[in-house]
């Protein structure tokens, strides 16, 4: 099984990166091939709604020449797509939002003169988030947005796992967070 993690954190040693370690280890211990793409390391321009991507229903077809074409190919090749992001102001980080905008148009050929297919229909998607508020008040808007995004795109939304950071003077990771994160990874494997 191929798992693609799109990492939305700007910090390589931040909370989301720390949460990703036991998550990926659990998947790999079950035989999954896991690849992580750090979005802040890529050139991801925002969508300009030119609709060039709607002209050819067989390809991503974006007019912008940046790092998204390579990500598009990786998304199509994976069995499970994981969006890992810290939550800033109740939503994902800017490069992830830009990528999600680009993917919803390039993958879904719904916006041209005629309605076409979803190129990624049936793809499994899960969320891994960190936030400063209680997850039910910090991650809820992003989670609801992604449920709608998945339904619209004909993706299989498998769920989310979020952990809270209690403050800069408190270490983020602990054994309980690690155990919950590993359990979430095992749950995803059972659902695939």
GICOR-V772148 format. One record per backbone hydrogen bond with DSSP energy under -0.5 kcal/mol. CO is the residue of the C=O (numbers start at 1). NH is the residue of the N-H. E is the energy in kcal/mol with one decimal. If there is no record, write none. Layout:
BEGIN
co:CO nh:NH e:E
co:CO nh:NH e:E
END
This chain:
BEGIN
co:1 nh:3 e:-0.5
co:1 nh:33 e:-3.2
co:2 nh:79 e:-2.8
co:2 nh:80 e:-1.8
co:3 nh:5 e:-0.6
co:3 nh:35 e:-2.5
co:4 nh:6 e:-0.6
co:4 nh:82 e:-3.1
co:5 nh:7 e:-0.8
co:5 nh:37 e:-3.1
co:6 nh:8 e:-0.7
co:6 nh:84 e:-2.3
co:7 nh:39 e:-2.5
co:10 nh:12 e:-0.6
co:11 nh:14 e:-1.3
co:14 nh:18 e:-2.0
co:15 nh:19 e:-2.3
co:16 nh:20 e:-1.8
co:17 nh:21 e:-1.0
co:18 nh:22 e:-0.7
co:19 nh:23 e:-1.2
co:20 nh:24 e:-2.9
co:21 nh:25 e:-2.4
co:22 nh:26 e:-2.1
co:23 nh:27 e:-1.9
co:24 nh:28 e:-2.9
co:25 nh:29 e:-2.3
co:26 nh:30 e:-0.8
co:27 nh:30 e:-0.7
co:27 nh:32 e:-2.2
co:28 nh:31 e:-1.8
co:32 nh:34 e:-0.7
co:33 nh:3 e:-3.2
co:35 nh:5 e:-3.3
co:36 nh:38 e:-0.6
co:37 nh:7 e:-2.9
co:37 nh:39 e:-0.8
co:38 nh:41 e:-1.4
co:39 nh:42 e:-1.5
co:42 nh:44 e:-1.0
co:43 nh:45 e:-0.6
co:43 nh:67 e:-2.6
co:51 nh:54 e:-1.4
co:52 nh:55 e:-1.8
co:55 nh:57 e:-0.5
co:56 nh:59 e:-0.8
co:64 nh:66 e:-1.0
co:66 nh:69 e:-0.7
co:67 nh:71 e:-1.3
co:68 nh:72 e:-3.0
co:69 nh:73 e:-2.0
co:70 nh:74 e:-1.8
co:71 nh:75 e:-2.7
co:72 nh:76 e:-2.3
co:73 nh:77 e:-1.5
co:74 nh:78 e:-1.0
co:75 nh:78 e:-0.7
co:79 nh:124 e:-1.0
co:80 nh:4 e:-2.7
co:80 nh:82 e:-0.5
co:81 nh:83 e:-0.5
co:81 nh:126 e:-2.3
co:82 nh:6 e:-3.1
co:82 nh:84 e:-0.8
co:83 nh:85 e:-0.6
co:83 nh:128 e:-2.6
co:84 nh:8 e:-3.8
co:85 nh:130 e:-1.4
co:86 nh:88 e:-0.7
co:88 nh:91 e:-1.3
co:91 nh:88 e:-2.4
co:93 nh:97 e:-2.4
co:94 nh:98 e:-2.6
co:95 nh:99 e:-2.2
co:96 nh:100 e:-3.0
co:97 nh:101 e:-2.3
co:98 nh:102 e:-2.2
co:99 nh:103 e:-3.0
co:100 nh:104 e:-2.4
co:101 nh:105 e:-1.2
co:102 nh:106 e:-2.8
co:103 nh:107 e:-2.8
co:103 nh:108 e:-0.5
co:104 nh:108 e:-0.7
co:107 nh:109 e:-0.7
co:107 nh:119 e:-3.4
co:108 nh:110 e:-1.2
co:109 nh:116 e:-4.1
co:114 nh:112 e:-0.6
co:117 nh:109 e:-2.9
co:117 nh:119 e:-0.6
co:118 nh:121 e:-1.2
co:120 nh:123 e:-2.2
co:123 nh:156 e:-3.0
co:124 nh:81 e:-2.9
co:125 nh:158 e:-3.3
co:125 nh:159 e:-0.6
co:126 nh:83 e:-2.6
co:127 nh:161 e:-1.7
co:128 nh:85 e:-2.3
co:129 nh:163 e:-1.9
co:130 nh:87 e:-2.6
co:131 nh:165 e:-2.8
co:134 nh:137 e:-2.6
co:134 nh:138 e:-1.9
co:135 nh:139 e:-2.5
co:135 nh:140 e:-0.7
co:139 nh:143 e:-2.7
co:140 nh:144 e:-2.5
co:141 nh:145 e:-2.5
co:142 nh:146 e:-2.5
co:143 nh:147 e:-2.1
co:144 nh:148 e:-2.1
co:145 nh:149 e:-2.4
co:146 nh:150 e:-2.7
co:147 nh:151 e:-2.3
co:148 nh:152 e:-2.8
co:149 nh:153 e:-2.1
co:150 nh:154 e:-0.7
co:150 nh:155 e:-2.9
co:151 nh:154 e:-0.9
co:154 nh:122 e:-3.7
co:155 nh:157 e:-0.9
co:156 nh:125 e:-2.9
co:156 nh:158 e:-0.6
co:159 nh:127 e:-2.2
co:161 nh:129 e:-2.8
co:163 nh:131 e:-1.7
co:164 nh:166 e:-0.6
co:167 nh:170 e:-1.8
co:174 nh:178 e:-2.2
co:175 nh:179 e:-2.3
co:176 nh:180 e:-2.4
co:177 nh:181 e:-2.3
co:178 nh:182 e:-2.5
co:179 nh:183 e:-2.2
co:180 nh:184 e:-2.0
co:181 nh:185 e:-2.0
co:182 nh:186 e:-2.3
co:183 nh:187 e:-2.4
co:184 nh:188 e:-2.2
co:185 nh:189 e:-2.0
co:186 nh:190 e:-1.9
co:187 nh:191 e:-1.4
co:188 nh:192 e:-1.3
END
